[in-house]
Amino acid sequence: MSAGTDNLPPRAAVSQMATGYWVSQAVRAMAVLSLADHLASGPRTAADLAEATGAHAPSLARLLRALVALGLCGREATERFRLTPLGEALRSDVPDSARSFVLFFTAPWFERGWEELPHAVRTGEPTFPRVHGAGFWDYLGAHPEDGALFDAAMSEGASARAEALRAVRDLSSIGTVVDVGGGQGRLLAGLLEATPGLSGVLLDRPEVVAGAEAVLRAAGVADRCAVVGGDFFASVPPGGDAYVLAQIVHDWPDAEALAILSACHRAMAPGARLWVIEQVLPPEDDPDPSERVGLTLMDLNMLVLFGGGQQRTGEEYRQLLGAAGFDEVAVVPAEGTPWSVVEAVRR
């Protein structure tokens, strides 16, 4: 990922960075109006789309013009607009949809935490509680619609994380895999679907796993998966051959992350494996700094939300896992994806 400003004069480059939120809000408008769903059946005119979405036709035409410039839509000679492959990702009915992710991370209430980023940098404190009067998880619990959108946003990326794990590790010899903090089970469902004979255990907060049964049944794997409501700080279900923490550890400061890893270690038998799926920061001296852009911005997002939550380097994961009692720690990038699998063994 790059900032897209390499060939611009300094002032123009900085100006483009400063107005980057214009792009995110145009993408948000496309998602809010469900334009990708309305274009899924074929090209349509701006007037037709305005009638379907209840929008002001001239203003919608201006939005569509911007979406064409961004590559999310195309424009035909007949003045009809169509989806591009990029825009397809905003459909709500495709397996790799990004619509919920876009709606969640561009929501005005979410972005307000970023407005206080200087305060977080000055103090090391998260800004989300400062803005909303409640921590991130408590806020989601008190606002069920936003909580459901967060779960949907996280679930949208679950299949990609499952594919990343399968790309670097063979699960055919694994009897039972335990997905710790696995939400409603989409990642686990993907692993079970792709691996006949594999059994699973899903652990997350009781209010979260309440929606797992429908997900697992839709995937045809409910009979091979136990669902457990609980607290991964307190205990993790025993008996797994492999344990998965997918995009969990980065939410927490070192002390809490160590508590989660230690709970896994206590539950695991000797020889069991832990797979931590995260976007791992490359070292500072990495020869290709471009991939650091997105990860360093994600790291700031962790600061805004949680203060001590953070993206970590491979060495930082090795230190955490070693402190939790694990051996044979290896960081395995899943080529062609943003994900790495940090593997450790319980001895």
LUMBAVEX-126795 format. One record per atom (N, C-alpha, C): x, y, z; residue in one letter. Coordinates in steps of 0.001 Angstrom, whole numbers, padded with zeros to 6 digits, always signed. Example, Ala and Ser with C-alpha at 12.3 -4.5 7.8 and 13.67 -1.06 7.14 Angstrom:
2
+013190-005690+007800a;+012300-004500+007800a;+013200-003300+007800a;+012850-002250+007080s;+013670-001060+007140s;+012900+000030+007870s;
//
This chain:
347
+000857-001199+000000m;+000000+000000+000000m;+000885+001239+000000m;+000502+002239-000773s;+001227+003502-000772s;+000228+004628-000596s;+000739+005780-000283a;-000136+006930-000104a;-000619+007493-001435a;-000088+007019-002569g;-000511+007468-003878g;-000087+008871-004212g;+001002+009337-003594t;+001441+010723-003784t;+002885+010809-004270t;+003456+009706-004708d;+004893+009641-005009d;+005332+010658-006052d;+004495+010950-007041n;+004904+011808-008147n;+004378+013241-008031n;+003858+013599-006864l;+003294+014929-006681l;+004285+015867-005992l;+004193+017163-006263p;+004976+018125-005479p;+004567+018049-004007p;+005451+018439-003094p;+005159+018278-001671p;+003828+018857-001219p;+003519+020101-001620r;+002266+020691-001149r;+001063+019910-001659r;+001100+019515-002926a;-000011+018746-003492a;-000132+017383-002819a;+001015+016770-002510a;+000996+015467-001853a;+000361+015564-000473a;+000776+016577+000299v;+000231+016739+001639v;-001257+017091+001577v;-001639+017914+000625s;-003053+018269+000472s;-003894+017049+000156s;-003364+016173-000690q;-004102+014956-001026q;-004250+014056+000189q;-003195+013951+000991m;-003294+013165+002223m;-004355+013744+003156m;-004375+015078+003276a;-005284+015722+004218a;-006740+015560+003826a;-007013+015423+002553t;-008399+015277+002087t;-008741+013827+001782t;-007939+012910+002279g;-008204+011494+002032g;-009565+011051+002532g;-010085+011729+003568y;-011402+011338+004086y;-012511+011621+003085y;-012284+012500+002117w;-013282+012703+001071w;-013524+011391+000319w;-012455+010676+000064v;-012583+009396-000633v;-013391+008422+000215v;-013039+008304+001504s;-013742+007341+002355s;-015225+007685+002473s;-015573+008967+002463q;-016981+009327+002571q;-017739+009096+001263q;-017053+009208+000131a;-017701+008856-001140a;-017977+007356-001185a;-017025+006564-000712v;-017225+005112-000656v;-018350+004783+000329v;-018381+005507+001458r;-019461+005294+002423r;-020825+005583+001792r;-020925+006680+001037a;-022197+007019+000404a;-022645+005917-000550a;-021694+005336-001272m;-022028+004231-002171m;-022589+003057-001388m;-021985+002793-000201a;-022452+001681+000623a;-023806+001980+001264a;-023974+003191+001797v;-025229+003560+002450v;-026396+003475+001470v;-026175+003927+000236l;-027232+003906-000780l;-027381+002546-001463l;-026529+001575-001078s;-026577+000222-001655s;-026477+000256-003184s;-025666+001156-003710l;-025564+001291-005162l;-025031+000022-005812l;-024099-000666-005142a;-023556-001888-005731a;-024646-002950-005879a;-025531-003053-004884d;-026633-004008-004986d;-027582-003623-006118d;-027842-002325-006257h;-028754-001874-007313h;-028148-002059-008704h;-026830-002079-008797l;-026170-002266-010094l;-025796-003718-010363l;-026111-004600-009425a;-025677-005989-009558a;-026290-006677-010778a;-027493-006258-011150s;-028174-006914-012272s;-027820-006316-013626s;-027057-005217-013619g;-026638-004630-014887g;-026621-003118-014833g;-026120-002470-015888p;-025998-001009-015919p;-027348-000310-015800p;-027331+000878-015159r;-028540+001674-014985r;-028168+003152-015091r;-029139+003971-015433t;-028901+005415-015518t;-028931+006032-014128t;-028410+007241-014020a;-028439+007955-012742a;-029878+008204-012301a;-030752+008538-013261a;-032150+008793-012922a;-032819+007545-012386a;-032528+006418-013002d;-033091+005142-012563d;-032604+004808-011149d;-031316+005009-010918l;-030757+004726-009599l;-031303+005686-008545l;-031527+006934-008935a;-032084+007907-007999a;-033479+007483-007557a;-034276+007010-008499e;-035624+006554-008154e;-035559+005340-007229e;-034613+004432-007492a;-034494+003209-006691a;-033989+003488-005280a;-033172+004519-005128t;-032552+004793-003825t;-033185+005952-003075t;-034110+006666-003719g;-034713+007834-003088g;-033772+009012-003025g;-032821+009081-003967a;-031814+010147-003966a;-032209+011274-004912a;-031572+012421-004732h;-031714+013578-005616h;-030897+013294-006867h;-031549+013166-008006a;-030902+012663-009218a;-029655+013452-009623a;-029692+014779-009682p;-028474+015504-010084p;-027311+015282-009110p;-027631+015218-007822s;-026565+015005-006840s;-026015+013584-006922s;-026902+012617-007167l;-026435+011240-007321l;-025540+011127-008547l;-025871+011853-009611a;-025024+011833-010805a;-023622+012346-010480a;-023524+013324-009595r;-022213+013843-009197r;-021444+012799-008385r;-022147+012095-007489l;-021494+011025-006737l;-021010+009928-007685l;-021845+009548-008626l;-021465+008490-009570l;-020244+008908-010398l;-020182+010178-010747r;-019012+010665-011486r;-017732+010479-010663r;-017825+010763-009361a;-016661+010559-008489a;-016334+009068-008344a;-017361+008233-008258l;-017128+006793-008119l;-016490+006209-009372l;-016818+006785-010528v;-016149+006374-011770v;-014670+006748-011694v;-014386+007955-011232a;-012994+008392-011126a;-012209+007526-010148a;-012888+007019-009128l;-012237+006151-008136l;-012113+004707-008599l;-012761+004370-009702g;-012667+003014-010224g;-013696+002057-009672g;-014664+002562-008900l;-015689+001694-008322l;-016846+001459-009283l;-017040+002372-010201c;-018076+002254-011226c;-017469+002587-012582c;-018159+002164-013623g;-017795+002538-014975g;-018964+003242-015634g;-018679+004013-016676r;-019744+004752-017368r;-019748+004357-018818r;-020921+004030-019335e;-021056+003593-020722e;-021501+004755-021598e;-021376+004570-022901a;-021746+005627-023850a;-023227+005963-023773a;-024022+005029-023282t;-025472+005234-023173t;-025858+005982-021905t;-024837+006556-021202e;-025058+007299-019956e;-025535+006393-018824e;-025292+005109-018977r;-025608+004186-017887r;-024328+003867-017122r;-024515+003572-015843f;-023386+003257-014974f;-023392+001763-014655f;-022194+001230-014504r;-022060-000196-014198r;-021034-000375-013085r;-021075-001548-012469l;-020088-001886-011454l;-018791-002330-012105l;-017696-001995-011495t;-016402-002543-011879t;-016080-003700-010923t;-015056-004496-011219p;-014654-005546-010267p;-014353-004989-008876p;-013799-003782-008817l;-013540-003158-007524l;-014847-002850-006803l;-015802-002300-007518g;-017086-001961-006929g;-017891-003168-006487g;-017642-004328-007109e;-018342-005557-006724e;-018157-005867-005248e;-017017-005442-004674a;-016744-005733-003260a;-017721-005027-002329a;-018486-004050-002821l;-019460-003351-001996l;-020859-003947-002097l;-021004-005021-002873r;-022280-005743-002864r;-022448-006444-001526r;-023676-006545-001065s;-023925-007194+000225s;-024036-008697+000116s;-024128-009206-001123d;-024423-010631-001308d;-023262-011412-001904d;-022036-010905-001796v;-020886-011639-002315v;-020041-012118-001147v;-019349-013255-001297p;-018596-013825-000172p;-017513-012901+000378p;-016880-012120-000486d;-015788-011250-000033d;-016238-009794+000081d;-017487-009586+000471s;-018035-008242+000589s;-017263-007411+001607s;-017114-006119+001291a;-016506-005168+002222a;-017525-004148+002714a;-018797-004356+002423r;-019804-003325+002700r;-019926-003034+004193r;-020041-004069+005019s;-020175-003833+006458s;-018919-003180+007023s;-017756-003587+006531f;-016495-002982+006960f;-016509-001489+006665f;-016913-001123+005456v;-016957+000283+005063v;-017945+001050+005941v;-019142+000503+006136l;-020158+001196+006926l;-019714+001392+008370l;-018997+000413+008912f;-018564+000526+010305f;-017434+001534+010468f;-016374+001395+009669f;-015185+002207+009897f;-015307+003634+009359f;-016364+003916+008594t;-016604+005300+008165t;-017771+005936+008896t;-018341+005230+009870a;-019469+005787+010625a;-019025+007037+011388a;-019829+008089+011394p;-019427+009323+012077p;-019057+009111+013539p;-019795+008266+014268w;-019491+008049+015683w;-018131+007374+015844w;-017742+006519+014891f;-016443+005864+014972f;-015323+006860+014663f;-015523+007657+013640e;-014477+008582+013223e;-014218+009694+014239e;-015179+009936+015132r;-014963+010992+016125r;-013772+010697+017029r;-013492+009442+017268g;-012318+009103+018069g;-011029+009559+017415g;-010978+009481+016086w;-009786+009914+015357w;-009579+011426+015432w;-010656+012173+015634e;-010517+013625+015734e;-009667+014025+016933e;-009568+013143+017922e;-008805+013428+019133e;-007440+012744+019126e;-006967+012333+017941l;-005678+011639+017859l;-004539+012409+018528l;-004424+013745+018378p;-003332+014443+019077p;-003343+014202+020581p;-004537+014114+021185h;-004619+013845+022622h;-004054+012461+022937h;-004372+011470+022103a;-003860+010121+022332a;-002343+010098+022235a;-001801+010849+021288v;-000349+010892+021112v;+000312+011595+022296v;-000336+012630+022807r;+000239+013359+023948r;+000216+012525+025227r;-000834+011723+025391t;-001059+011072+026688t;-000868+009559+026676t;-000965+008933+025494g;-000950+007480+025432g;-002279+006857+025797g;-003299+007693+026001e;-004621+007207+026386e;-005522+007069+025161e;-006412+006089+025158p;-007344+005968+024032p;-008298+007154+024012p;-008682+007568+022824t;-009589+008710+022716t;-011047+008290+022637t;-011310+007040+022273f;-012699+006603+022131f;-013482+006811+023435f;-012972+006379+024597p;-013723+006627+025840p;-013859+008115+026144p;-012881+008906+025778r;-012932+010353+026007r;-014074+010983+025226r;-014306+010493+024023v;-015338+011059+023153v;-016718+010540+023518v;-016803+009241+023835h;-018119+008607+023997h;-018481+008293+025451h;-017551+008490+026371g;-017872+008228+027766g;-017919+006759+028121g;-017442+005902+027236a;-017422+004459+027481a;-016337+003847+026613a;-015749+002763+027086g;-014776+002046+026285g;-015422+001429+025060g;-014592+001026+024109f;-015090+000524+022820f;-016039-000644+023004f;-015634-001663+023767w;-016481-002852+023912w;-017758-002522+024669w;-017672-001683+025703d;-018875-001283+026437d;-019819-000487+025543d;-019246+000359+024695y;-020075+001133+023768y;-020856+000203+022848y;-020167-000794+022281l;-020858-001717+021376l;-021951-002490+022104l;-021685-002851+023366g;-022705-003556+024135g;-023934-002704+024394g;-023726-001404+024529a;-024841-000488+024794a;-025542-000028+023524a;-024952-000287+022370h;-025530+000104+021082h;-025580-001141+020182h;-026610-001966+020345p;-026674-003260+019656p;-026550-003175+018134p;-027109-002130+017527e;-027009-002024+016070e;-025566-001827+015630e;-024837-000979+016356d;-023429-000770+016034d;-022623-002028+016342d;-022983-002722+017424g;-022305-003976+017747g;-022514-005028+016678g;-023742-005112+016152a;-024029-006077+015085a;-023256-005724+013816a;-023123-004417+013537l;-022372-003997+012356l;-020890-004325+012525l;-020353-004155+013743f;-018962-004533+014002f;-018756-006019+013780f;-019664-006854+014313d;-019546-008300+014117d;-019593-008654+012634d;-020477-007963+011897a;-020568-008222+010458a;-019292-007799+009747a;-018727-006652+010145a;-017492-006172+009522a;-016344-007145+009755a;-016246-007669+010977m;-015189-008635+011287m;-015427-009959+010566m;-016680-010342+010442s;-016993-011610+009775s;-016658-011562+008296s;-016799-010371+007682e;-016515-010270+006251e;-015091-010674+005918e;-014144-010412+006816g;-012755-010778+006558g;-012389-012157+007041g;-013341-012858+007666a;-013020-014149+008270a;-012617-015190+007232a;-013296-015187+006083s;-012970-016189+005066s;-011566-015982+004530s;-011149-014707+004405a;-009786-014431+003939a;-008756-014901+004956a;-009052-014729+006236r;-008121-015199+007263r;-008067-016726+007299r;-009214-017365+007086a;-009226-018829+007028a;-008395-019325+005845a;-008535-018674+004695e;-007757-019067+003518e;-006267-018839+003741e;-005913-017763+004450a;-004505-017497+004740a;-003916-018601+005607a;-004670-019044+006607l;-004187-020135+007458l;-004029-021420+006660l;-005024-021729+005843r;-004969-022965+005057r;-003845-022916+004022r;-003473-021717+003593a;-002415-021596+002593a;-001046-021950+003158a;-000868-021789+004460v;+000456-022019+005055v;+000497-023225+005982v;-000657-023774+006327r;-000676-024920+007224r;-001698-025959+006762r;-001298-027230+006798d;-002162-028352+006425d;-002958-028779+007654d;-004278-028684+007558l;-005129-029021+008695l;-005632-030461+008661l;-005237-031222+007653s;-005800-032565+007484s;-005429-033517+008617s;-004319-033234+009312s;-003907-034108+010412s;-004410-033615+011765s;-005161-032517+011768i;-005685-031934+013008i;-007046-032546+013310i;-007236-032971+014553g;-008536-033524+014934g;-009523-032447+015322g;-009111-031557+016238t;-009998-030506+016740t;-009263-029179+016765t;-009902-028157+016238v;-009348-026805+016282v;-010275-025933+017120v;-009701-025145+018011v;-010461-024256+018889v;-010241-022818+018424v;-011326-022148+018047d;-011255-020758+017595d;-011582-019859+018781d;-010557-019212+019320v;-010679-018407+020534v;-011010-016970+020148v;-012172-016490+020607g;-012622-015154+020206g;-013073-015138+018769g;-013689-016223+018332g;-014011-016411+016917g;-015314-015821+016446g;-015912-014915+017234g;-017133-014242+016787g;-018275-015223+016581g;-018904-015133+015435q;-020038-016002+015131q;-019621-017230+014320q;-018313-017448+014192g;-017839-018710+013662g;-017580-018779+012178g;-017473-017634+011507r;-017285-017695+010058r;-015918-018254+009675r;-014868-017862+010395l;-013549-018429+010109l;-013551-019929+010370l;-014085-020332+011508l;-014116-021752+011848l;-014957-022527+010850l;-016074-021958+010423a;-016911-022625+009419a;-016135-022839+008134a;-015327-021844+007734g;-014519-021986+006529g;-013494-023094+006654g;-012872-023211+007828l;-011890-024277+008043l;-012555-025646+008016l;-013725-025766+008659l;-014419-027059+008706l;-014951-027455+007331l;-015461-026475+006594e;-015950-026767+005242e;-014844-027333+004355e;-013661-026781+004487a;-012555-027154+003611a;-011808-028397+004083a;-012084-028863+005291t;-011313-029969+005864t;-012256-031031+006410t;-012681-031989+005602p;-013559-033060+006086p;-012898-033806+007251p;-013693-034113+008250g;-013179-034833+009405g;-012688-033945+010523g;-012495-032666+010248l;-012050-031726+011272l;-013231-031325+012157l;-013007-031301+013461s;-014015-030820+014410s;-013582-029470+014957s;-014537-028705+015457g;-014215-027372+015937g;-014897-027036+017242g;-014304-026084+017965v;-014900-025493+019155v;-014805-023977+018987v;-015914-023290+019165l;-015967-021840+019023l;-016161-021213+020392l;-015280-020289+020754l;-015395-019566+022022l;-015478-018072+021766l;-016474-017442+022352d;-016562-015978+022393d;-017576-015601+023457d;-017786-014303+023624r;-018730-013841+024630r;-020118-014413+024338r;-020888-014727+025378p;-022201-015353+025160p;-023098-014588+024201p;-023097-013239+024298e;-023972-012462+023412e;-023512-012507+021962e;-022239-012824+021743v;-021709-012910+020377v;-022012-014278+019766v;-021719-015342+020493v;-021919-016684+019934v;-023396-017052+019824v;-024274-016196+020360a;-025710-016450+020203a;-026104-016527+018739a;-025335-015849+017866g;-025656-015880+016439g;-024883-016914+015657g;-024110-017768+016335a;-023232-018695+015622a;-023969-019879+015011a;-025018-020306+015645e;-025707-021514+015173e;-026161-021363+013725e;-026721-020203+013388a;-027200-019977+012019a;-026044-020004+011026a;-024904-019410+011403v;-023736-019389+010516v;-023218-020790+010273v;-023101-021565+011345l;-022561-022926+011228l;-023514-023842+010470l;-024815-023661+010685r;-025783-024481+009946r;-025780-024143+008458r;-025677-022862+008152a;-025654-022457+006742a;-024445-023047+006030a;-023344-023226+006755a;-022138-023809+006169a;-022170-025336+006182a;-023179-025904+006834g;-023303-027365+006884g;-022325-028035+007832g;-021854-027297+008850v;-020833-027862+009747v;-021263-027817+011214v;-022519-027498+011491a;-022957-027357+012877a;-022777-028641+013667a;-022893-029786+013004d;-022761-031059+013711d;-021315-031395+014068d;-020375-030604+013572r;-018960-030843+013879r;-018362-029737+014734r;-019223-028913+015331c;-018708-027758+016064c;-019477-027539+017363c;-018749-027419+018459a;-019343-027046+019742a;-019191-025538+019931a;-020214-024905+020489v;-020218-023468+020700v;-020199-023192+022203v;-019224-022392+022633v;-019043-022121+024055v;-019056-020614+024295v;-019912-020155+025190g;-019903-018766+025604g;-019016-018598+026816g;-018076-017679+026766g;-017161-017531+027894g;-016256-016328+027748g;-015235-016288+028592d;-014298-015171+028682d;-012895-015706+028462d;-012238-015307+027356f;-010933-015886+027068f;-009829-015400+028007f;-010113-014419+028843f;-009147-014048+029874f;-009152-015071+031014f;-010331-015659+031259a;-010480-016577+032392a;-010080-017996+032034a;-010629-018519+030949s;-010321-019898+030567s;-010688-020122+029111s;-010032-021125+028541v;-010223-021513+027146v;-010529-023009+027122v;-011448-023470+026270p;-011789-024894+026257p;-010563-025777+026010p;-010394-026832+026789p;-009256-027730+026593p;-009549-028745+025492p;-008531-029523+025143g;-008736-030669+024256g;-008480-030428+022788g;-008074-029231+022405g;-007822-028974+020992g;-006430-029397+020567g;-006318-029797+019312d;-005000-030070+018733d;-004352-028785+018246d;-005195-027814+017893a;-004714-026507+017449a;-005674-025440+017953a;-005117-024274+018272y;-005900-023140+018764y;-005637-021949+017854y;-006694-021204+017527v;-006596-020056+016623v;-006994-018791+017371v;-006167-017768+017253l;-006491-016408+017692l;-006376-015526+016457l;-007502-015211+015841a;-007495-014461+014581a;-007866-013015+014833a;-006904-012131+014680q;-007092-010688+014859q;-007675-010382+016245q;-007104-011014+017246i;-007506-010809+018635i;-006410-010097+019415i;-005184-010574+019288v;-004099-010100+020145v;-003834-008613+019936v;-004011-008122+018699h;-003689-006707+018443h;-004638-005739+019143h;-005759-006234+019650d;-006701-005361+020354d;-006224-004975+021750d;-005193-005665+022265w;-004896-005581+023687w;-003470-005122+023972w;-003278-004389+025086p;-001917-004090+025551p;-001190-005381+025922p;+000106-005275+026156d;+000916-006475+026397d;+000403-007308+027564d;+000008-006669+028670a;-000418-007434+029844a;-001663-008263+029548a;-002657-007656+028898e;-003881-008391+028569e;-003624-009431+027477e;-002790-009081+026482a;-002442-010049+025445a;-001764-011267+026052a;-000878-011029+027007l;-000194-012126+027683l;-001185-012981+028465l;-002194-012358+029066a;-003214-013113+029798a;-003992-014040+028864a;-004337-013551+027671i;-005056-014385+026700i;-004182-015561+026261i;-002939-015273+025919l;-002023-016325+025473l;-001770-017336+026584l;-001668-016866+027813s;-001440-017771+028938s;-002659-018663+029178s;-003868-018117+028995a;-005072-018930+029134a;-005094-020042+028090a;-004663-019720+026882c;-004562-020748+025845c;-003532-021803+026242c;-002387-021342+026728h;-001309-022262+027112h;-001781-023242+028184h;-002542-022747+029172r;-003045-023617+030245r;-004003-024671+029710r;-004767-024330+028682a;-005765-025262+028151a;-005168-026307+027218a;-003980-026038+026695m;-003412-026873+025641m;-002578-028015+026214m;-002657-029167+025544a;-001820-030316+025892a;-000462-030163+025222a;+000568-030807+025744p;+001874-030765+025084p;+001776-031193+023621p;+002424-030434+022766g;+002408-030720+021333g;+001331-029989+020568g;+000346-029419+021273a;-000700-028656+020585a;-000101-027367+020023a;-000714-026873+018947r;-000194-025689+018266r;-001140-024509+018410r;-000546-023334+018503l;-001307-022086+018527l;-001014-021325+017255l;-002077-020873+016578w;-001934-020081+015363w;-002537-018700+015602w;-001683-017702+015669v;-002106-016309+015834v;-002102-015664+014445v;-003276-015287+013965i;-003404-014710+012624i;-003519-013196+012771i;-002510-012482+012302e;-002465-011034+012444e;-001765-010417+011230e;-001901-009118+011097q;-001115-008348+010149q;+000141-007885+010890q;+001258-008510+010581v;+002485-008307+011339v;+003292-007159+010737v;+003691-006234+011597l;+004510-005110+011135l;+005881-005595+010666l;+006316-005177+009483p;+007684-005498+009070p;+008668-004700+009909p;+009912-005138+010000p;+010902-004388+010781p;+011147-003009+010188p;+011667-002103+011011e;+011907-000722+010581e;+012850-000643+009383e;+013786-001591+009289d;+014752-001554+008192d;+014314-002377+006992d;+013013-002687+006906d;+012514-003459+005771d;+012788-002689+004473d;+013284-003387+003432p;+013642-002677+002197p;+012453-002108+001434p;+011242-002594+001716d;+010050-002079+001031d;+009138-001421+002061d;+009264-000109+002265p;+008468+000552+003306p;+006998+000746+002929p;+006626+000492+001676s;+005267+000810+001237s;+004215+000044+002021s;+004499-001229+002372e;+003496-002015+003067e;+003297-001551+004509e;+004201-000707+004989r;+004069-000215+006351r;+002966+000822+006485r;+002563+001449+005371v;+001600+002557+005469v;+000305+002097+006121v;-000329+001085+005527g;-001602+000611+006066g;-001482+000080+007471g;-000389-000635+007768l;-000234-001230+009092l;+000053-000180+010159l;+000811+000857+009817t;+001059+001907+010801t;-000207+002715+011073t;-001056+002892+010066l;-002333+003563+010291l;-003266+002683+011123l;-003252+001376+010874m;-004019+000469+011725m;-003529+000524+013161m;-002222+000662+013337d;-001661+000783+014672d;-002193+002035+015374d;-002313+003145+014646l;-002904+004347+015230l;-004371+004130+015587l;-005067+003325+014779n;-006463+003006+015095n;-006550+002267+016429n;-005593+001358+016677m;-005557+000655+017957m;-005303+001645+019109m;-004475+002657+018861l;-004226+003688+019873l;-005493+004474+020170l;-006212+004861+019128v;-007455+005614+019292v;-008484+004811+020081v;-008611+003538+019766l;-009647+002707+020385l;-009272+002230+021782l;-008014+001770+021917f;-007661+001021+023119f;-006445+001557+023875f;-005735+002491+023315g;-004538+002976+023967g;-003377+002021+023793g;-003386+000912+024521g;-002293-000050+024454g;-002445-001117+023404g;-003612-001230+022753g;-003741-002150+021629g;-002807-001709+020525g;-002217-002675+019804q;-001197-002274+018835q;-000903-003376+017821q;-000457-002924+016651q;+000145-003851+015699q;+001560-004166+016200q;+002023-005385+015973r;+003320-005789+016507r;+004194-006378+015410r;+005489-006316+015646t;+006449-006963+014750t;+006530-008447+015086t;+007168-009200+014211g;+007372-010613+014483g;+008137-010834+015768g;+009146-010012+016017e;+009943-010165+017234e;+009109-009888+018477e;+008215-008926+018401e;+007349-008635+019552e;+006400-009793+019829e;+005910-010453+018764y;+005078-011641+018982y;+005904-012774+019583y;+007127-012935+019137r;+007990-013975+019713r;+008185-013747+021208r;+008403-012521+021600q;+008609-012219+023016q;+007347-012487+023837q;+006190-012078+023310l;+004933-012323+024019l;+004673-013815+024180l;+004818-014565+023117l;+004543-016001+023155l;+005546-016727+024042l;+006793-016292+024009g;+007783-016876+024895g;+007438-016625+026354g;+006969-015412+026666a;+006595-015090+028040a;+005400-015904+028502a;+004539-016325+027562a;+003382-017152+027905a;+003730-018627+028014a;+004986-018987+027705g;+005429-020365+027865g;+005510-021177+026601g;+005330-020539+025444f;+005353-021274+024179f;+006774-021393+023632f;+006989-022433+022820d;+008269-022674+022156d;+008079-022682+020644d;+009198-022762+019940e;+009206-022944+018480e;+008321-021919+017773e;+008488-020658+018108v;+007667-019597+017519v;+008189-019272+016116v;+007286-019270+015146a;+007652-018944+013767a;+006617-017995+013185a;+007062-017005+012423v;+006171-016067+011741v;+006142-016445+010273v;+004963-016869+009788v;+004835-017390+008432v;+003887-016494+007632v;+004395-015647+006739p;+003509-014808+005918p;+002708-015667+004937p;+001440-015319+004764a;+000609-015958+003746a;+000734-015110+002483a;+001535-015562+001537e;+001845-014771+000349e;+000580-014339-000378e;+000585-013091-000852g;-000562-012570-001586g;-001693-012079-000704g;-001498-012121+000613t;-002499-011621+001557t;-001808-010684+002547t;-002572-009897+003297p;-001949-009052+004316p;-001667-009800+005612p;-001991-011093+005666w;-001963-011841+006912w;-000687-012654+007072w;-000305-012818+008324s;+000746-013758+008691s;+000181-014687+009759s;+000715-015901+009815v;+000369-016845+010854v;+001575-016963+011785v;+001387-016542+013024v;+002444-016685+014023v;+002161-017996+014751v;+002995-018983+014507e;+002772-020322+015052e;+003644-020565+016274e;+003084-021204+017289a;+003850-021560+018476a;+003397-022935+018956a;+004268-023627+019674v;+004009-024985+020139v;+003986-025000+021660v;+003026-025738+022212r;+002931-025948+023674r;+003816-027122+024038r;+004824-026899+024893r;+005706-027983+025348r;+005421-028344+026790r;
//
